[in-house]
Amino acid sequence: MEMSPETLRPAINRLKRARGQLNGIIDMMEQGRDCEEIVLQIAAVSKALERAGFAVVATGMRQCLADDTMDADRMEKLFLTLA
């Protein structure tokens, strides 16, 4: 199943923001910043990645249901890879 970049634009934008956050975390670690601040930022990046993954799966599920290109078992397995 292929999806167009335009369809995935919200997920792409989330991932780009997460990439920026991750670069910020690396900088924080290299500067010796407070552990609590770093952990909070790591949690935020983790959540952003999770949401991007769910957005991709949801978009794919809608497309697959419309195109009838993926069976329910395969779709469920894909969804559960994020759990």
Secondary structure, DSSP 8 states (H G I E B T S, - for coil): ----TTTTHHHHHHHHHHHHHHHHHHHHHHTT--HHHHHHHHHHHHHHHHHHHHHHHHHHHHHHHHHT-S-HHHHHHHHHTT-
